């Protein structure tokens, strides 16, 4: 990798911006007592622990990056959903580069708007922490020393600016670095907590809370889970597509055979994030609304009620998000306009129906795979009382981003006539070989 000057610069640039992001995690928002915030977060779970994981511990540190990149992700999802029901946005998606720039601009505006609203909510929430409760030794612990509108406005400006800066970092990594910048930032936040989880595991072993058998079983399950995620995430169903020969001027174009690749897990990690957020929401609201306490107790993480609803929600959102982001009718129309057809299937509606049938079968298998990967760690946490959140959502994000980044690096190497990571005679990455076949 480091023999190619351009790739070396991209890698160093990416690592440098990720280091800047990690340094910003430890800059506390003005007016907040960091020790009090850490003490509060150590006693909490639910939706807060999920957000704290995705933000790389920024919420626990009361950081200027506490909102993380979640407003940008939420804005992107909202824009994608609106593009289905708003004709103007749907038309922009079909206008090529100019349309994508417009949608990116709208996504940025939406990110700032969401960051301002969420920042104001966090400011009010921070002011309420420590009031009416006692800390260690019976002493009152207040997270905010000087509450009021001055603190609220400062917090909103700080958190919104932090989100905008992270969004800019992600875009710079995408443009001038290696990998998808937004995904790399989430990846860095999750991976940064792995060493602490390792030290916690060692500590639990030394104190006798974990034995050798539990550690071995846990390690084996983690390795098998990572292998299963790699295998399925690289899996594709390749539908053969034949393009008819056409005479354009004096040239004969077309007549080639290619494939339409359909991923087994088309929806990615989005169904797991949606399902986790919905199930953890009652536990978060129960702190403010006592009426929801029975619902929160019934949906305790690890219980059969939680796991059952988790699986059903993942399956539902897998089908829903796939239907929103992939339209078989558009694919069939584009194929027909370019003179392409699936052998044995009539162009037009028959092709769209066939693609929809294949995609539905793939989504059924992919949703069950997602549910298994997400529920299995929860069962392990309950069975072995592991001291860290070996969550399926985090596992999917880390493995998926790592695979995409490695594939990009492989692309740079092959473009410059270098062999891949395994040498000239060794087996190359399966995803790269399949991608080469699609091209």
FIROKE-181005 format. One line per 10 residues: number of its first residue (from 1); their letters; for each residue x, y, z of N, C-alpha, C. Coordinates in steps of 0.02 Angstrom, whole numbers, plus 50000, padded with zeros to 5 digits. Example, Ala and Ser with C-alpha at 12.3 -4.5 7.8 and 13.67 -1.06 7.14 Angstrom:
BEGIN
1 = AS = 50660/49716/50390/50615/49775/50390/50660/49835/50390; 50642/49888/50354/50684/49947/50357/50645/50002/50394
***
This chain:
BEGIN
1 = XXXXXXXXXX = 50041/49939/50000/50000/50000/50000/50042/50063/50000; 50097/50060/50038/50137/50121/50047/50188/50131/49991; 50190/50086/49942/50235/50096/49885/50206/50145/49835; 50142/50155/49836/50109/50200/49788/50101/50268/49821; 50133/50320/49796/50130/50386/49828/50060/50412/49839; 50017/50405/49788/49949/50432/49794/49909/50395/49848; 49914/50328/49849/49879/50289/49899/49907/50301/49968; 49973/50310/49973/50004/50325/50038/49978/50391/50066; 49973/50442/50022/49947/50507/50044/49874/50501/50067; 49835/50462/50031/49765/50452/50050/49758/50418/50118
11 = XXXXXXXXXX = 49800/50367/50130/49797/50332/50193/49818/50377/50251; 49872/50415/50242/49896/50460/50295/49844/50515/50307; 49814/50540/50254/49762/50592/50260/49702/50564/50300; 49681/50503/50284/49625/50473/50319/49640/50463/50393; 49699/50436/50408/49718/50425/50478/49724/50491/50516; 49750/50542/50482/49757/50608/50515/49690/50637/50534; 49640/50634/50488/49575/50663/50504/49539/50621/50557; 49548/50555/50556/49518/50514/50609/49549/50530/50677; 49615/50546/50677/49648/50566/50739/49619/50632/50765; 49606/50679/50719/49575/50742/50738/49506/50730/50770
21 = XXXXXXXXXX = 49468/50685/50739/49402/50668/50767/49408/50639/50836; 49455/50593/50846/49463/50562/50912/49487/50612/50965; 49529/50660/50945/49550/50712/50992/49490/50755/51013; 49447/50771/50965/49389/50812/50981/49341/50779/51028; 49342/50712/51033/49298/50676/51079/49311/50698/51151; 49373/50716/51167/49392/50731/51235/49390/50805/51252; 49361/50846/51207/49351/50917/51221/49280/50925/51248; 49274/50945/51310/49209/50948/51344/49171/51011/51324; 49106/51004/51316/49063/51062/51302/49065/51110/51361; 49071/51176/51349/49075/51225/51404/49015/51221/51451
31 = XXXXXXXXXX = 49029/51227/51516/48976/51229/51566/48955/51162/51593; 48989/51106/51573/48970/51039/51595/49026/51009/51638; 49007/50978/51693/49054/50942/51736/49064/50872/51708; 49124/50859/51682/49136/50796/51647/49131/50737/51695; 49159/50744/51756/49158/50688/51803/49087/50669/51822; 49044/50719/51831/48974/50705/51848/48939/50670/51790; 48955/50691/51728/48924/50660/51670/48946/50587/51663; 49010/50574/51675/49035/50505/51671/49003/50462/51724; 48996/50489/51784/48964/50451/51838/48892/50434/51821; 48857/50480/51788/48788/50467/51769/48784/50414/51713
41 = XXXXXXXXXX = 48828/50418/51663/48826/50373/51606/48843/50301/51627; 48886/50293/51677/48904/50226/51699/48846/50189/51731; 48795/50226/51751/48737/50195/51783/48678/50189/51736; 48689/50206/51672/48634/50207/51625/48642/50153/51572; 48587/50140/51536/48587/50093/51480/48538/50118/51428; 48508/50071/51392/48455/50089/51345/48482/50127/51285; 48442/50175/51262/48458/50212/51202/48521/50253/51210; 48535/50276/51272/48595/50316/51284/48658/50275/51271; 48658/50212/51292/48717/50170/51281/48729/50158/51207; 48674/50151/51168/48680/50141/51096/48710/50203/51063
51 = XXXXXXXXXX = 48683/50262/51079/48710/50324/51052/48782/50337/51074; 48797/50320/51137/48865/50328/51162/48914/50283/51124; 48890/50223/51105/48933/50178/51067/48947/50206/50998; 48895/50230/50962/48904/50256/50895/48944/50321/50895; 48942/50359/50949/48980/50421/50953/49050/50412/50979; 49070/50349/50992/49138/50336/51016/49150/50359/51086; 49098/50361/51128/49106/50384/51197/49100/50459/51206; 49077/50495/51154/49073/50568/51158/49021/50591/51208; 48965/50554/51213/48913/50574/51262/48940/50567/51333; 48975/50513/51346/49004/50502/51412/49054/50556/51430
61 = XXXXXXXXXX = 49090/50582/51380/49139/50635/51392/49108/50705/51390; 49042/50709/51377/49008/50774/51368/49045/50815/51316; 49062/50783/51260/49106/50812/51210/49069/50861/51165; 49108/50903/51129/49079/50946/51078/49055/50905/51019; 49076/50841/51015/49052/50795/50963/48999/50747/50990; 48963/50768/51042/48916/50723/51076/48860/50700/51029; 48839/50743/50983/48787/50722/50935/48814/50674/50883; 48880/50675/50873/48910/50629/50825/48886/50643/50754; 48884/50589/50716/48863/50594/50646/48791/50573/50637; 48757/50557/50692/48688/50532/50688/48640/50582/50654
71 = XXXXXXXXXX = 48645/50648/50667/48600/50694/50630/48609/50689/50554; 48670/50679/50531/48682/50672/50459/48650/50608/50432; 48657/50554/50470/48626/50491/50449/48551/50497/50448; 48523/50528/50500/48450/50537/50503/48426/50580/50445; 48463/50634/50430/48444/50678/50375/48448/50641/50308; 48499/50599/50299/48505/50560/50237/48447/50512/50228; 48428/50479/50283/48372/50431/50279/48307/50468/50264; 48297/50526/50296/48236/50565/50284/48232/50587/50211; 48289/50611/50184/48289/50632/50114/48274/50573/50067; 48301/50514/50083/48288/50455/50042/48214/50437/50044
81 = XXXXXXXXXX = 48184/50441/50102/48113/50425/50108/48070/50477/50073; 48089/50541/50079/48051/50594/50045/48057/50589/49970; 48113/50564/49945/48121/50558/49872/48070/50510/49842; 48043/50464/49883/47993/50417/49858/47925/50451/49850; 47909/50498/49895/47842/50529/49895/47842/50599/49865; 47900/50632/49861/47904/50699/49833/47933/50694/49762; 47894/50709/49711/47918/50701/49642/47980/50742/49626; 47985/50803/49655/48043/50846/49640/48108/50813/49662; 48109/50785/49723/48170/50752/49747/48183/50688/49707; 48130/50652/49689/48139/50593/49648/48169/50608/49581
91 = XXXXXXXXXX = 48150/50665/49551/48178/50686/49487/48251/50706/49494; 48268/50738/49552/48338/50757/49562/48384/50696/49564; 48360/50641/49592/48401/50581/49595/48418/50554/49526; 48378/50571/49476/48388/50544/49409/48426/50593/49364; 48448/50651/49392/48480/50702/49351/48556/50699/49353; 48583/50643/49376/48655/50634/49375/48691/50674/49429; 48750/50698/49412/48794/50731/49460/48762/50795/49488; 48730/50835/49446/48699/50897/49469/48644/50883/49519; 48603/50832/49506/48550/50814/49552/48578/50788/49618; 48631/50748/49616/48661/50723/49678/48689/50779/49720
101 = XXXXXXXXXX = 48717/50831/49687/48743/50888/49725/48687/50925/49761; 48631/50932/49728/48573/50965/49758/48549/50926/49819; 48543/50860/49810/48520/50818/49866/48570/50820/49924; 48635/50820/49908/48685/50827/49961/48678/50893/49998; 48663/50947/49961/48653/51012/49993/48592/51011/50039; 48538/50981/50016/48478/50975/50059/48493/50933/50121; 48533/50880/50111/48551/50838/50168/48591/50877/50220; 48636/50920/50197/48675/50961/50244/48630/51009/50282; 48584/51042/50247/48537/51087/50281/48496/51049/50333; 48473/50989/50314/48434/50949/50361/48475/50928/50421
111 = XXXXXXXXXX = 48540/50914/50410/48584/50895/50464/48590/50951/50516; 48601/51012/50492/48607/51069/50539/48541/51080/50576; 48485/51075/50541/48420/51084/50574/48409/51032/50628; 48423/50969/50612/48415/50916/50662/48464/50925/50720; 48525/50947/50705/48575/50958/50758/48553/51013/50806; 48523/51066/50779/48498/51120/50822/48442/51096/50867; 48395/51060/50838/48338/51034/50878/48363/50985/50931; 48406/50938/50911/48431/50889/50959/48476/50922/51011; 48515/50972/50990/48557/51008/51037/48517/51043/51091; 48461/51074/51072/48418/51106/51121/48389/51055/51170
121 = XXXXXXXXXX = 48368/50997/51142/48342/50945/51186/48394/50919/51234; 48457/50911/51210/48511/50888/51254/48526/50940/51307; 48523/51004/51289/48536/51057/51338/48486/51054/51396; 48422/51048/51381/48371/51042/51433/48381/50978/51474; 48399/50924/51439/48409/50860/51474/48469/50864/51521; 48523/50895/51499/48582/50902/51541/48568/50944/51604; 48527/50996/51595/48510/51037/51653/48469/50999/51705; 48431/50949/51683/48390/50910/51730/48429/50857/51767; 48489/50839/51743/48528/50786/51775/48555/50809/51842; 48549/50767/51893/48577/50783/51959/48531/50821/52003
131 = XXXXXXXXXX = 48475/50845/51977/48427/50882/52019/48379/50833/52050; 48377/50833/52114/48332/50789/52150/48362/50720/52162; 48426/50710/52144/48460/50646/52156/48524/50657/52193; 48551/50605/52221/48611/50609/52262/48666/50566/52230; 48726/50590/52236/48783/50553/52210/48815/50512/52264; 48878/50498/52256/48914/50457/52305/48919/50495/52371; 48905/50459/52426/48909/50490/52491/48851/50535/52507; 48798/50533/52465/48739/50574/52477/48745/50645/52452; 48801/50662/52421/48810/50731/52396/48774/50739/52330; 48747/50798/52318/48712/50813/52255/48763/50821/52199
141 = XXXXXXXXXX = 48749/50790/52143/48793/50795/52085/48753/50827/52028; 48771/50886/52008/48738/50919/51952/48787/50922/51893; 48762/50901/51836/48804/50900/51776/48818/50970/51751; 48767/51015/51756/48774/51084/51734/48779/51129/51795; 48833/51167/51798/48844/51209/51857/48804/51274/51854; 48796/51303/51795/48760/51366/51788/48706/51360/51733; 48649/51330/51750/48597/51322/51699/48565/51389/51680; 48531/51389/51623/48499/51450/51599/48504/51454/51524; 48477/51509/51496/48476/51516/51424/48546/51528/51395; 48590/51555/51435/48659/51562/51411/48691/51495/51399
151 = XXXXXXXXXX = 48682/51448/51446/48708/51381/51437/48674/51345/51379; 48608/51354/51372/48571/51319/51319/48594/51342/51250; 48600/51407/51241/48621/51433/51175/48693/51412/51160; 48736/51415/51211/48805/51394/51201/48809/51320/51182; 48769/51279/51216/48769/51207/51202/48744/51193/51132; 48690/51226/51111/48662/51216/51043/48714/51236/50991; 48746/51293/50999/48796/51315/50951/48855/51267/50949; 48877/51244/51008/48935/51200/51011/48921/51133/50979; 48864/51102/50997/48849/51036/50971/48834/51038/50896; 48797/51089/50873/48782/51095/50801/48847/51107/50761
161 = XXXXXXXXXX = 48891/51148/50789/48956/51160/50755/48997/51096/50753; 48995/51057/50808/49032/50994/50810/49007/50945/50758; 48940/50941/50751/48912/50897/50700/48931/50919/50630; 48928/50985/50618/48947/51011/50552/49020/50996/50537; 49063/51002/50588/49134/50988/50578/49146/50914/50563; 49110/50869/50599/49117/50798/50585/49092/50782/50514; 49037/50814/50494/49011/50804/50426/49063/50825/50375; 49097/50880/50388/49149/50904/50342/49208/50855/50341; 49227/50829/50400/49281/50780/50403/49263/50718/50360; 49201/50695/50367/49180/50637/50329/49182/50648/50254
171 = XXXXXXXXXX = 49160/50707/50233/49162/50722/50162/49233/50728/50136; 49277/50755/50176/49348/50760/50155/49380/50691/50149; 49364/50646/50196/49391/50578/50192/49365/50543/50129; 49301/50552/50114/49273/50520/50054/49306/50546/49991; 49319/50612/49989/49346/50643/49929/49420/50633/49921; 49458/50640/49976/49531/50642/49971/49565/50585/50008; 49526/50543/50042/49555/50488/50080/49535/50420/50052; 49530/50371/50096/49512/50303/50077/49449/50283/50115; 49400/50257/50080/49339/50233/50111/49286/50287/50114; 49226/50267/50136/49171/50314/50146/49182/50351/50212
181 = XXXXXXXXXX = 49187/50417/50209/49206/50456/50268/49159/50449/50326; 49093/50452/50313/49044/50447/50367/49049/50379/50400; 49054/50327/50360/49060/50260/50388/49126/50252/50427; 49179/50281/50402/49244/50276/50436/49242/50309/50505; 49205/50365/50511/49200/50399/50576/49162/50355/50626; 49107/50325/50604/49070/50279/50648/49114/50219/50666; 49150/50193/50616/49196/50137/50627/49248/50154/50679; 49278/50214/50673/49330/50235/50721/49302/50240/50792; 49240/50266/50798/49210/50273/50864/49198/50206/50898; 49177/50156/50859/49163/50090/50888/49228/50054/50904
191 = XXXXXXXXXX = 49275/50055/50857/49338/50020/50867/49378/50049/50925; 49372/50114/50937/49409/50146/50991/49390/50120/51059; 49332/50089/51065/49310/50063/51130/49328/49989/51140; 49358/49957/51089/49377/49887/51095/49433/49876/51147; 49487/49917/51148/49538/49906/51200/49511/49910/51271; 49466/49957/51283/49437/49962/51350/49397/49900/51366; 49361/49873/51317/49323/49811/51328/49370/49753/51342; 49428/49751/51308/49476/49699/51322/49504/49702/51392; 49521/49763/51415/49545/49771/51484/49491/49752/51535; 49429/49769/51520/49374/49751/51565/49367/49675/51569
201 = XXXXXXXXXX = 49374/49641/51512/49370/49568/51512/49425/49537/51554; 49486/49563/51546/49542/49538/51587/49529/49550/51661; 49502/49608/51677/49488/49624/51747/49435/49576/51775; 49384/49562/51736/49332/49516/51758/49360/49445/51767; 49407/49425/51725/49438/49360/51732/49480/49357/51795; 49518/49410/51809/49560/49411/51869/49519/49410/51933; 49460/49440/51931/49417/49441/51991/49372/49380/51995; 49375/49335/51946/49336/49274/51949/49266/49279/51922; 49248/49335/51891/49181/49343/51864/49173/49309/51796; 49229/49294/51763/49229/49255/51702/49281/49200/51708
211 = XXXXXXXXXX = 49264/49138/51688/49312/49083/51690/49341/49070/51621; 49387/49022/51617/49420/49008/51553/49372/48984/51500; 49324/48941/51520/49277/48913/51472/49234/48968/51441; 49211/49015/51482/49169/49069/51457/49208/49112/51407; 49271/49126/51422/49312/49167/51377/49324/49131/51311; 49339/49065/51314/49351/49027/51252/49287/49024/51210; 49230/49010/51242/49167/49007/51204/49151/49074/51173; 49162/49128/51211/49148/49195/51185/49193/49212/51126; 49258/49194/51131/49304/49208/51076/49285/49169/51013; 49267/49105/51022/49248/49064/50965/49185/49093/50931
221 = XXXXXXXXXX = 49136/49113/50971/49074/49140/50943/49088/49205/50906; 49132/49248/50933/49148/49311/50900/49181/49298/50832; 49229/49251/50830/49263/49235/50767/49214/49207/50716; 49170/49161/50738/49121/49132/50693/49072/49185/50668; 49052/49230/50713/49005/49283/50693/49036/49329/50641; 49100/49347/50651/49135/49389/50602/49140/49353/50535; 49157/49289/50537/49162/49250/50475/49095/49246/50439; 49041/49237/50477/48975/49233/50446/48955/49300/50415; 48971/49355/50449/48955/49422/50423/48994/49435/50359; 49058/49418/50358/49099/49427/50298/49071/49387/50240
231 = XXXXXXXXXX = 49052/49324/50254/49028/49279/50201/48962/49306/50171; 48915/49326/50214/48850/49347/50189/48854/49417/50157; 48893/49463/50187/48897/49530/50160/48928/49531/50090; 48971/49483/50076/49001/49479/50008/48956/49440/49960; 48904/49408/49986/48862/49366/49945/48817/49406/49898; 48811/49382/49836/48770/49415/49786/48732/49363/49744; 48674/49382/49720/48639/49342/49670/48647/49380/49604; 48681/49350/49556/48696/49382/49493/48646/49359/49440; 48602/49404/49421/48553/49389/49369/48584/49404/49301; 48587/49356/49256/48618/49368/49190/48577/49417/49148
241 = XXXXXXXXXX = 48610/49464/49116/48578/49514/49074/48613/49513/49006; 48574/49507/48953/48600/49507/48884/48580/49572/48849; 48629/49605/48819/48616/49667/48782/48618/49652/48707; 48565/49672/48672/48560/49659/48600/48608/49704/48561; 48628/49680/48503/48673/49720/48460/48634/49777/48427; 48665/49836/48425/48635/49894/48393/48686/49927/48348; 48662/49956/48293/48706/49993/48247/48700/50067/48262; 48755/50097/48286/48758/50168/48300/48809/50198/48253; 48784/50234/48200/48829/50260/48149/48859/50202/48109; 48924/50198/48111/48958/50143/48076/48981/50088/48124
251 = XXXXXXXXXX = 48964/50095/48188/48987/50047/48237/48929/50003/48261; 48946/49942/48278/48899/49895/48308/48915/49891/48382; 48867/49913/48423/48877/49912/48495/48829/49863/48526; 48845/49842/48588/48803/49795/48623/48823/49723/48609; 48777/49678/48619/48791/49608/48608/48831/49576/48663; 48837/49608/48721/48876/49581/48775/48831/49552/48830; 48860/49508/48868/48825/49476/48924/48855/49501/48989; 48814/49524/49034/48837/49547/49098/48790/49522/49152; 48796/49548/49212/48755/49525/49268/48726/49584/49306; 48667/49574/49334/48637/49622/49380/48648/49595/49451
261 = XXXXXXXXXX = 48694/49625/49489/48709/49597/49556/48658/49621/49608; 48629/49574/49644/48584/49589/49699/48614/49561/49764; 48628/49605/49811/48658/49584/49874/48608/49544/49916; 48634/49498/49955/48592/49460/50001/48564/49507/50054; 48606/49552/50079/48584/49600/50129/48582/49669/50097; 48529/49683/50060/48524/49747/50025/48516/49806/50073; 48480/49796/50127/48465/49851/50173/48524/49870/50218; 48575/49828/50222/48632/49843/50264/48615/49840/50338; 48642/49888/50376/48633/49888/50448/48574/49931/50471; 48541/49965/50423/48487/50011/50441/48430/49976/50479
271 = XXXXXXXXXX = 48406/49916/50459/48352/49884/50498/48370/49872/50570; 48432/49853/50584/48452/49841/50653/48452/49906/50693; 48475/49961/50663/48476/50025/50698/48405/50048/50713; 48360/50043/50664/48291/50063/50674/48259/50021/50729; 48268/49955/50726/48237/49911/50776/48264/49924/50846; 48329/49935/50852/48359/49949/50918/48332/50014/50946; 48327/50065/50904/48304/50130/50927/48231/50126/50952; 48189/50090/50916/48119/50085/50936/48112/50046/51001; 48149/49992/51010/48143/49951/51070/48173/49984/51131; 48225/50024/51121/48258/50057/51177/48225/50123/51195
281 = XXXXXXXXXX = 48181/50147/51153/48149/50211/51165/48106/50211/51228; 48064/50158/51241/48025/50158/51302/48067/50160/51366; 48125/50126/51365/48168/50127/51424/48195/50197/51438; 48208/50235/51385/48232/50304/51394/48176/50349/51418; 48116/50342/51390/48060/50384/51410/48034/50368/51480; 48046/50307/51503/48021/50287/51569/48051/50330/51625; 48110/50358/51613/48139/50402/51664/48101/50467/51672; 48065/50488/51621/48025/50551/51625/47950/50537/51632; 47926/50481/51605/47854/50465/51607/47845/50401/51646; 47825/50405/51709/47818/50344/51751/47768/50293/51724
291 = XXXXXXXXXX = 47720/50316/51683/47669/50270/51657/47701/50216/51613; 47757/50233/51580/47790/50186/51535/47837/50137/51570; 47839/50141/51637/47885/50097/51674/47868/50023/51664; 47804/50001/51665/47789/49930/51652/47811/49908/51583; 47801/49951/51532/47823/49934/51464/47899/49927/51462; 47934/49972/51495/48007/49969/51497/48031/49906/51531; 47998/49887/51586/48018/49826/51622/48006/49763/51580; 47951/49764/51540/47936/49706/51498/47985/49699/51440; 48014/49755/51419/48060/49754/51362/48133/49760/51384; 48150/49727/51439/48219/49726/51462/48262/49688/51412
301 = XXXXXXXXXX = 48320/49715/51398/48364/49684/51348/48386/49615/51372; 48377/49565/51330/48395/49497/51347/48335/49453/51360; 48276/49483/51373/48216/49445/51385/48186/49418/51321; 48143/49368/51327/48114/49338/51266/48068/49387/51231; 48034/49432/51269/47991/49482/51237/48033/49529/51194; 48089/49550/51222/48134/49596/51185/48160/49562/51122; 48186/49500/51129/48215/49466/51072/48164/49451/51017; 48103/49432/51038/48051/49418/50988/48032/49480/50948; 48020/49535/50983/48003/49598/50949/48062/49622/50907; 48122/49612/50931/48182/49633/50895/48186/49598/50827
311 = XXXXXXXXXX = 48175/49532/50827/48178/49494/50765/48123/49517/50717; 48062/49525/50742/48006/49546/50699/48018/49615/50669; 48044/49662/50709/48057/49729/50684/48113/49729/50632; 48164/49689/50643/48219/49685/50594/48194/49659/50527; 48153/49607/50529/48126/49579/50467/48082/49631/50431; 48040/49666/50470/47996/49717/50440/48036/49773/50408; 48084/49800/50445/48123/49857/50418/48168/49836/50361; 48190/49772/50360/48231/49748/50303/48190/49751/50239; 48128/49727/50241/48085/49730/50182/48067/49802/50165; 48052/49843/50217/48030/49911/50206/48086/49953/50174
321 = XXXXXXXXXX = 48146/49949/50202/48201/49991/50177/48223/49968/50108; 48222/49903/50095/48239/49877/50028/48189/49902/49976; 48124/49902/49995/48073/49927/49948/48081/50001/49934; 48105/50039/49984/48113/50111/49975/48173/50127/49932; 48228/50091/49941/48291/50109/49908/48302/50074/49841; 48266/50019/49828/48277/49982/49766/48209/49973/49731; 48203/50002/49672/48140/49999/49634/48150/49954/49573; 48122/49893/49574/48130/49847/49516/48101/49875/49451; 48049/49917/49455/48019/49945/49395/48068/49991/49360; 48102/50034/49398/48152/50079/49368/48210/50039/49337
331 = XXXXXXXXXX = 48232/49987/49372/48287/49946/49346/48266/49913/49280; 48205/49886/49278/48181/49854/49217/48173/49904/49160; 48149/49965/49174/48142/50016/49122/48209/50037/49095; 48258/50049/49139/48325/50068/49116/48357/50012/49074; 48345/49951/49094/48372/49894/49056/48340/49892/48987; 48275/49904/48983/48240/49902/48919/48262/49959/48873; 48273/50019/48901/48296/50076/48861/48364/50064/48830; 48407/50027/48865/48475/50014/48841/48479/49949/48800; 48422/49919/48785/48422/49859/48744/48441/49796/48781; 48433/49796/48847/48450/49738/48887/48389/49697/48906
341 = XXXXXXXXXX = 48400/49633/48917/48346/49589/48938/48375/49530/48975; 48334/49500/49017/48353/49439/49053/48332/49379/49010; 48378/49334/48993/48360/49277/48950/48301/49238/48978; 48251/49228/48936/48192/49191/48956/48138/49233/48987; 48151/49298/48998/48102/49343/49030/48087/49401/48982; 48024/49416/48973/48005/49471/48930/48025/49538/48961; 48049/49586/48920/48065/49653/48946/48002/49688/48973; 48013/49736/49018/47957/49775/49044/47932/49747/49110; 47866/49738/49115/47834/49718/49178/47856/49648/49200; 47862/49602/49153/47884/49534/49171/47954/49535/49203
351 = XXXXXXXXXX = 47998/49577/49176/48065/49583/49204/48062/49613/49274; 48021/49666/49283/48014/49696/49350/47987/49646/49400; 47938/49607/49380/47910/49556/49425/47961/49503/49443; 48001/49483/49394/48053/49432/49407/48106/49459/49456; 48129/49521/49444/48178/49551/49489/48149/49558/49559; 48086/49580/49564/48054/49588/49629/48048/49521/49665; 48033/49467/49628/48027/49401/49659/48095/49378/49686; 48148/49387/49647/48215/49367/49669/48236/49409/49729; 48223/49475/49726/48242/49519/49780/48205/49503/49844; 48142/49485/49839/48102/49467/49899/48131/49405/49932
361 = XXXXXXXXXX = 48150/49355/49892/48180/49295/49921/48247/49311/49954; 48288/49352/49922/48352/49371/49952/48341/49410/50016; 48293/49456/50016/48279/49496/50076/48255/49453/50133; 48215/49401/50118/48191/49356/50171/48250/49322/50205; 48297/49296/50165/48356/49266/50195/48401/49316/50229; 48410/49375/50197/48452/49426/50227/48425/49452/50293; 48358/49459/50298/48329/49484/50361/48337/49434/50417; 48331/49369/50402/48342/49318/50454/48415/49317/50476; 48460/49327/50428/48531/49331/50445/48545/49391/50490; 48516/49449/50474/48524/49508/50516/48497/49495/50587
371 = XXXXXXXXXX = 48438/49464/50591/48408/49451/50656/48452/49404/50698; 48480/49353/50666/48522/49306/50702/48586/49340/50727; 48618/49380/50685/48679/49413/50705/48666/49463/50762; 48607/49495/50762/48593/49546/50813/48568/49515/50878; 48533/49458/50874/48505/49428/50935/48556/49384/50971; 48599/49350/50933/48648/49305/50964/48693/49341/51015; 48722/49399/51000/48762/49433/51051/48722/49451/51113; 48658/49470/51105/48617/49486/51163/48608/49425/51208; 48598/49367/51177/48592/49305/51217/48658/49290/51252; 48714/49301/51218/48779/49288/51249/48791/49335/51308
381 = XXXXXXXXXX = 48772/49398/51300/48782/49446/51354/48743/49424/51416; 48681/49400/51405/48640/49378/51461/48667/49313/51492; 48693/49267/51449/48716/49202/51474/48782/49207/51511; 48829/49246/51483/48897/49249/51512/48910/49313/51551; 48861/49359/51550/48870/49423/51586/48935/49457/51565; 48943/49464/51499/49004/49495/51474/49007/49569/51492; 49065/49596/51507/49071/49666/51530/49069/49717/51475; 49060/49697/51412/49058/49746/51358/49002/49727/51310; 48980/49776/51271/48924/49768/51226/48948/49739/51159; 48950/49672/51156/48966/49639/51093/48902/49639/51051
391 = XXXXXXXXXX = 48885/49697/51024/48820/49705/50991/48824/49687/50918; 48768/49660/50893/48766/49641/50823/48769/49701/50777; 48737/49757/50797/48738/49818/50756/48809/49843/50747; 48846/49847/50803/48916/49869/50799/48958/49821/50757; 48946/49756/50764/48983/49706/50726/48971/49714/50651; 48908/49725/50632/48892/49734/50561/48926/49796/50533; 48925/49851/50571/48956/49913/50548/49031/49905/50539; 49064/49876/50590/49137/49870/50589/49159/49825/50531; 49128/49767/50525/49148/49720/50473/49132/49747/50403; 49072/49777/50396/49053/49805/50331/49099/49860/50307
401 = XXXXXXXXXX = 49115/49907/50353/49160/49962/50335/49230/49936/50320; 49254/49888/50359/49320/49861/50347/49324/49827/50278; 49272/49789/50260/49272/49756/50194/49271/49807/50137; 49229/49859/50144/49226/49910/50091/49293/49947/50084; 49324/49962/50141/49388/49999/50138/49442/49956/50107; 49446/49893/50126/49496/49848/50097/49485/49841/50022; 49421/49838/50001/49407/49830/49930/49428/49893/49892; 49419/49952/49922/49442/50013/49889/49518/50013/49881; 49553/49992/49934/49626/49990/49931/49648/49940/49877; 49614/49883/49874/49629/49833/49822/49619/49863/49753
411 = XXXXXXXXXX = 49566/49904/49745/49554/49936/49680/49611/49982/49660; 49637/50021/49709/49694/50064/49694/49755/50023/49674; 49767/49967/49708/49825/49926/49692/49820/49896/49623; 49761/49870/49606/49752/49837/49540/49757/49888/49484; 49730/49949/49496/49733/50001/49445/49805/50017/49426; 49849/50013/49475/49920/50029/49462/49962/49966/49453; 49928/49910/49435/49962/49847/49417/50000/49817/49476; 49975/49828/49536/50002/49793/49595/49956/49736/49612; 49985/49683/49641/49943/49628/49663/49910/49647/49729; 49862/49606/49749/49824/49620/49810/49864/49603/49872
421 = XXXXXXXXXX = 49830/49599/49928/49863/49588/49992/49892/49518/49999; 49867/49469/49960/49888/49400/49970/49939/49377/49918; 49964/49422/49876/50017/49404/49830/49991/49383/49762; 50038/49366/49718/50020/49352/49649/49983/49287/49641; 50000/49236/49681/49970/49170/49672/49917/49154/49724; 49913/49196/49774/49865/49182/49828/49794/49200/49807; 49745/49176/49845/49675/49193/49830/49660/49265/49845; 49628/49299/49798/49611/49369/49808/49545/49375/49845; 49529/49436/49863/49466/49448/49899/49408/49428/49855; 49362/49391/49883/49306/49365/49843/49264/49421/49814
431 = XXXXXXXXX = 49253/49472/49855/49211/49528/49832/49242/49562/49773; 49309/49567/49771/49342/49600/49715/49335/49558/49651; 49342/49493/49658/49336/49450/49599/49266/49454/49571; 49215/49454/49616/49146/49458/49594/49132/49525/49561; 49161/49578/49592/49151/49644/49562/49181/49648/49493; 49239/49614/49485/49270/49614/49419/49228/49578/49369; 49192/49524/49391/49149/49488/49346/49089/49531/49325; 49063/49572/49371/49006/49615/49355/49026/49666/49303; 49085/49694/49311/49106/49744/49262/49110/49713/49193
***
